[in-house]
Amino acid sequence: MNIEQNCRKVESTVEAACLAAGRKREDVTVIAVTKTKPAEQVEELYRLGYRHFAENRLEGLLEKQEALPQEDISWHYIGTLQTRKVKQVINRIAYFHALDRPSLAKEINERAEQPVSCFVQVNVTGESSKHGLSASEAVPFIQSLESFPNIIVVGLMTMAPIDATDVELRQCFKDLKIMQEQVAALNLAYAPCTETSMGMSQDYPVAIAEGATFVRVGSAFFAETEA
Ligand SMILES: *Cc1c(COP(=O)(O)O)cnc(C)c1O
């Protein structure tokens, strides 16, 4: 196994999942999650055609951005962002996947030099160890963002519980999709909410079946390449 073979496997899995769900391949964006991986491996993914990359630490983001071409990559920030780090991160990324509290929204709005595409993170199953707003908090939170011109809610994001059964997993993704459509139906100019960021290496085919438009795939690209 190497990265190129892993890529082919991911691509054929994505294609098969799209086909089975009657969806177009171009409606699903694979984000390569490169946190903790060396820049050379990220460069290989770039050579293989990937243009969406995600990091979850400022240091990792800076390192990879320095090493890779600047013109045509969309950088995503996933995972918890401390309020005090917002000003260093927010103007370096195209998408932020972890908007989950008013203080963070306020800081992003103040520090962003232009509107930032944000996913509101929802803890669909209410699992206590996870970040994200509960299902009932999400809509009021999104409505409270109206006064923040630098925040565009492009969609909702979730992480499924690690120990979820297949049935629970599917339900989790279904519920996020329904919530996304409910927010979209509100027709809020600052929250088009057309996207869902869901599915990781373990479960992205299920997420695609349930309507994911962005899947966040990390370890599947790097399996058995770490010495
Ligand atoms: C690490 C991470 C991923 C990717 O996980 P894999 O299991 O390696 O595919 C996706 N989303 C978030 C928020 C992550 O932190």
The ligand as a Gaussian input file, in Angstrom:
#p B3LYP/6-31G(d) Opt

LIG

0 1
 C       -8.951000      13.688000      12.109000
 C      -10.282000      14.157000      11.670000
 C      -10.876000      13.633000      10.519000
 C      -10.271000      12.513000       9.691000
 O      -10.309000      11.316000      10.410000
 P       -9.815000       9.927000       9.772000
 O      -10.449000       8.903000      10.626000
 O       -8.330000       9.940000       9.866000
 O      -10.304000       9.905000       8.362000
 C      -12.094000      14.168000      10.131000
 N      -12.694000      15.149000      10.839000
 C      -12.144000      15.665000      11.951000
 C      -12.862000      16.737000      12.682000
 C      -10.926000      15.178000      12.408000
 O      -10.405000      15.694000      13.522000

